[in-house]
Amino acid sequence: MATMKDIARMAGVSVATVSYCINGTKHVKQATRDRIMQAVEALNYVPNDSARTLRCESTREFGVVFPDIEDLSRSEILKGIISAAEEADYSLQIAFSYNSPKLERKIIDRYISKQVSGLIIITCQPENVSYFRNTIVISNIPVVFLDRAPDRIDANLLAFDNYQACLYLTRRLLDAGYRRIALMSGHHKLFSEMECIRGFTDAVEERGLSMDPHRVLETEMSKEAAFRSTMFHLLSDPPQAILASSEQLTLGIIEALQLAGVSVPEQTCVITLGTDCWNRSNYLPTVIHTSRAAYAMGVSSIQLLQKNLKAPQFFEKEFMLFHDNIVDQPVVLPPAPALYQPKPPRRTLRILSPNLPTTAALESAARQFEQQYQIRVEVDYVSYSELFHAIDQCGNDPAPPYDLYYFDVSWLEYVARKEIFWDLTPFFQSRESIRHSLVPKNLHNCWFGDRYHGFPIVGGAHILFYRRDLFDDPFIRRQFEAMYNAPLRVPKTWTEFNAVARFFTREYNPYSPTAFGTAVIGSIHEECALEILVRLWSYGGDLFDRNGNPIFNTPQNLKGLRSLVESCRCAKQPTGEMTIQESFRLFGTGQVAMLLSFTEYATMINNNIEGDIISSIDCAMLPGKSPANVGWNMGVAKHSPNKEHCLALMEWLCQKQTSYYMTILNGQSVVADPHQNHELRKLFPWLSLVAEGQSCAQDRRYPIVGRDRLIAPAETERILYRLLHKILNEELTIPEALEHGQAAFMQLVKG
């Protein structure tokens, strides 16, 4: 059997240092701790149970780590823990991770260093087996996991019997004639949520019914995530019943149903796995709750730790299930509702838009607008080029097919000079509260030539998304420092960005945890142009001067293009096929370490996520602090017969509650209120960067007035697009591309 001396010899440290590290009695540098833990794992070292128990018993203190106590069952569990600990004469250290794996690890490490007698954990990172093995198992500290536990670790687990609860409830619904039933749960990789899905699926399949996979919705365990999932996936065809795995999810479900005017339980019956309380005022009155002994689970967790401490040599880890009771015995279900039939609206507003997340959020949230005004919002989606062509045609169309048209902020001067849209200046001047409710930069993006030509609908900022877990990993940090003789940090310049991207690209670093350092979006000329411009600007370059004269062939632009080409070498090829959607898929599946994109698309991370990556993602300012001014506006067709309804939609969008809904559905809003809301900033950390990003954002200055015609912005962007692809295909060198570009831009403006 290995000893501390063996560990010390392999790690190249003293026996005392090994003892400090394993027992947490003194601080040990992270690099040294990593070497010791690698030796511990290699030698399969197991500390002495009795010695550990004697030390822990002397502290008579337990550490408790919960993600939060927003769910009533968690607060009841905590009450049980506190009561049982007081009765057993133990004190408690209680902390919350707020679903941050990094914070959870920090809390657990602190508890171990204080030599607490035991731990009670609801972990937000059960898949992080190596961490728990190298801390809790190696330290030999008694631990009770609640609801979920790391795989392949011999540990105590107390959980609710979600399988039997969901199996029973789904059977009862089917017996009562319900057929369109949905389940909303957390992700199946969590034990408690996997059991919900298994019980629901088994109940459906044992009746010989076909299982519709779209009726099982897995989401983050928050009311906001449940609201978003309900709005996007259930309201177009509301189910007769929704079964939720927690009361937190139920809050989001109810909010969405109320917003859409779906009554509970008359049109949709909602059932939630709840907790045992004497007072019914804790319950949503229209929701059916189960009753689970959460308080008893808390008491049992303390008793289990005491049992572990009393006889550690003979203690066998326990797995205990707590069964649900139903609040009202037997379960009384309302009659299965008829299939939901929405009332036909009196009027319809038609919108033409590119495929943007904010538009999808608007389309979903507009169910409330329809309830309030009896005006349906219908959206058609087209490509950028098709949209621009449609806008170009609608100005003189006496009967335009759409009432509202999206237009990019870079198109503002073009649509203004052609006077395509209805003048909204009187609308904004007569409604001072609306002007003040909007983010100033977004409102400014509608203003040209002393007029407002549109209403801002998409704002946000151009930022850097990155994998925080990779940047914080001690082994990766040491490897980077050895390679570059500099610390690994979030890049602040393009030179740093390319060095970090190269380090995280497996072609250049076979030990990289990701295949690619970054992704360069180049499938569409508008998006490709933004990749180019932010590099040019950061080096002091540009396309045109303030008088509209081309200034492309410059030393500054030479540096900018070289920087971009270097980034492309660290990205998945070919760049010309990389879409925004594909870039987020690569990022969400862990293939890319860093990604330049817009807050408008940030919620795509949730849609493409795999594993625990979502909790590891962070964001920062764009390298070089040269982001592009981005956004979309809605223009009102001059000859639309529904102008007043368009104004009603704009006023509704500026309401505080609507802006919260839009933010939760998409992660941003052009209304200022959500940017100051602490709950939303915690959910969507990029909101805190929007103001700073917009303050230093640069406008895309494209020549619009040519010699004898107006120049569409896409003409400028296509020149950039073709030049970059010729460089990447080695048809042109960078200096040659600068010469070609200068000539092409001169031809564009001079004719």
Helices and strands as residue ranges (DSSP letters): H 4-11, H 15-23, H 30-43, H 49-59, E 61-66, H 72-87, E 91-96, H 101-113, E 118-121, H 129-132, I 133-137, H 138-139, E 143-146, E 156-160, H 162-175, E 181-185, H 191-206, G 213-215, E 216-218, H 223-233, E 241-244, H 247-259, E 269-272, G 280-282, E 288-292, H 294-310, E 319-322, E 324-326, E 347-353, H 357-373, E 375-381, H 384-394, E 404-408, G 409-411, H 412-417, H 425-430, H 432-437, H 440-444, E 447-448, E 451-452, E 455-458, E 462-467, H 468-472, H 474-484, H 494-503, H 525-538, H 555-569, G 575-577, H 580-588, E 594-598, G 599-601, H 604-607, G 613-616, E 617-621, G 623-625, E 632-636, H 643-653, H 656-666, H 673-676, H 678-683, H 687-695, H 713-728, H 734-750
